[in-house]
Amino acid sequence: MDLEKILTGIGLSEKEAKIYLSCLELGPSPVSKIALGAKLNRVSTYDILKKLLHRGYVSEVNQNGTKHFSATEPDMIKHDMRQRYINLKSALPELRRINGSTQHPHIKYYEGTKAVKKIYSDTLQSTSEILNYADSRLLRQFWPEYDREYVAERVKRKIYLRGIAPKDEYGKAVAAKDKSSYREIRLVESKRFPFCNEINIYNDKVAIVSFGKDEVLGMIIQSQEIADTQRAIFKMAWAFASNTYEN
């Protein structure tokens, strides 16, 4: 095993590696003896020992008026290297932030009916099930042909949908067609949980559509972390919601 190469791999220079190995082999020794073992001159050896002392690779003791140096135990160096790794790992998020390399969510905005429909087209590219919050009435007022143009295409592509909707006549009517529409809708009391926008969670994206009185707005947020968080929140709401649509 090439010990010098291993030591240079953890940050020592070639001469530092030679001197550390000489100290390790000799035990506590004066500079002259260490230099002989490392096959280096005394002056260079002393200068390098001072550097190694500062970095914690060797220790110094005075014996009978003469300085003796000894190598730090390899296990202690291993522990030190591991701690440095842990410190670096914990600092990586802050270092990435300073460097500007943190992954920020990618957001696209849409305004108007025609533009917002592009959001629905994007959900049809989903390779995962779609998790959905929607007011069935507001959605179909915005898009009267929604079932024929969007739902039918989603069914054709076999993209399953699980949704939560207000428990009103529109929600009940939509839920009654779940089987043929390749989905499952659960209902919540509309007075307690009013919806004024639609949310679709799919792949690494969260799509939001707001049905305002005067305009329709929407956005797609692309972020795996945000999508996964919204999935977790949906699962909590799903467990609470009723899967019945009678009275």
N, C-alpha and C positions, 0 to 999 in steps of 0.2 A: 504494500500500500504506500502510495506517495504522500507521506505526511506533510511535506512542505507544500505540495500542491493544494492539499485540503486546507491548510492554514492560510495560504494566500487567497483561497476561495472565500474565506470569511472576513477578509479585509486586511490581512497582514501583508507587508511587502516581503520580497524574497529574503532579504537580510533579517528582517524581524522574525520570520519563520525559523531561520537557521539558529538565531540566538535563543528563541523560546525553546526550541527542541534541545539545544545544548544545555540550557538551564534545567529543563525537565529531566534530562539524563544524569546530570552531575549532582543535582541537589544544591543546597546553599554553597555558593562558590564566589571567589573574587573575580573581578572583571578579566584579569589576565587568563585565568583558566577557562572562563566562558568563551573568550575570544579564540582561544586555541581550539576548543571543541567545535566552534562554529566556522573555523578557518577564516577569520576576519581579523583586521588589525584592532589593537586595543582601543584606540581613540574612537573609531567608528562604533565599536561594540558598546562603549560607555554611553555615547550619545543615544544609541538606539535603546539601550536599557532604560534610560531616563524616559523615553517616549513610551515604552512598554509599561513602565511603572505608573505613568500618568493614566494609561488606558486600563490598568488593572490586570495586565497579563503576568507581571512579576511583582514580587515584594522585595523590600530592602531591609537588611539588619546589619548593625555594626558589631563586628566580632573582633575584639582585641585591637580596636582602632582601625580596622580594615572593613570596607563595605563589602558585604556579601549579598548576592542576589539569588533568589529562588523562584522557580516557575509557579504560577497559580495553578491549583488543581484543575485538571481538564473538566471535571464535573461542574465546577464553579463557573467556568467559561461557558459551558453548555447552558447552565441556568441563566447566565447573563444574556446570552444570545437569544434564548427563548423569551426573556422579558422584553428585550428590544423589539422582537417580532410582535409581541402582544401590544406593546406601546404604539408601534407603527400601525398595526391593524386598527386600533381604536381611534387613531388620528386620521385615518384615510378619508372619512366623510368630510372632515373639516379641510383637509388638504385638497380634496376634489372641489369643494366649494370655492376655495381660494383660486384654484386653477380654472374655475368656470366649467368643469367637466361633469357636474352633477346632472343627472337626467331630469329635465323638466318636462312636465306634461305638454303634449302637443295638442293645441286647441284650434278648432276651425269653427267659425261663426257663420250663421245663415240667417237671412232676413227675407220675409215674404213667402207666400205659399209655394211658388215654384222652387225656390232655393231649399226650403225646408224639406220638400219631398225627397231631396237628395240624401237626407239623413236616413230616411226609410230605405232607400235603395242601398245604402251602405250596410244596413243591418242584414240585408239579403245576401251579403258576402260572408256571414257568420259561419264559423266552423264549430261553434259551441251552441248550446241552447240559448235562447234569448230570455232574460229575466225582465219583466215589464211592470211598471206602474202606469195606469192610464185611466182617465175618465172616458168611458165608452161613448157618452153623449157628446162631449166636447170634441173628441177625435172625429166622430162621424159628421158633426156639423162642419168641421174644418174640411173634411175630405169625404163627401157623400159616397164616392165609389171605392172607399178604403177596402171593404171586404172583397170586392170583385177584383180590384187592381193589386192590392198588397197582400192580403191574407191568402188569396188563391195562389199567388206566386210563392209565398213562403211555404205553403203546404206542398206545392209542386217540388220545391227544393228540399223538402223534408227537414226544415229547420224548426225544431220544437220550441214552443213558447210556454213559459209559466208566467202568469200575470196576476196582479192584484188590482181590483177595480171597486168603485163605490157600489154598494148594494142598493141599487135603484132599478127601475124598470129596464133601463138600457143595459146595465150590468148583468141582470138576470137573463135577458134575452141573448146577450153575447155568450154567457157561460153555458146556456142551454145547447149551444152549437159546438161545444168544445171538441167532441169526438171527431166530427167531420172537419174541424179546423186545425187539427193536429196541435192541441194546446190544452192547458188546464188553467182555468181562471178561479181564483178565490176572491170572495167579496168581504168588504168591511163596511161598517155603518157610515153612510155618506155625511151625516151631520157631525160625527165625531172626527172623521178623517177626510175632509174635503180635499180633492185633487184639483190643482189649477194648471198642472203641466204633466207631460208624459216623460217617463224615464225608461230607457232601454239599456240593459247591461249585456254585453256580448264580447267575446274574444278579450282583447285588452282595452276595450272602449266603453265609455259611458256616454250615451246620447240623450240630450235633454231638449224637449220641445215645449215652448210656452205658448198657450193659446190666449192671447190678449184680446181685448174688445176691439182694438183698432189695428193690431198687427200680430203676425205670427213670427216668433223668433226661435232659433235653435242653435245648438252647438254640439260638437263631438269632442270629447276629451279622451285623448289616447294616452293611457298610462296603466301599466299592469298593476301597480300598487293601488291606484284609485279604483280600478275595476274590481280587484280582489276585495277591497274594503267594502265596496257597494254590494258585492255578492253576499258578503257576510251579513250586512244589514238586511238585505232582502230575505235571507234565510230566516232571520228572527221574525220579520213581518209575516212571512209565509206560514210559519208555525202558529202564529196568532190568528191569521185570517180563516174565515169559514170556507169550506169547500162545498157548501150547499147554496143553491140559488132559489129555493122555494121560499115563500113568505119570509 
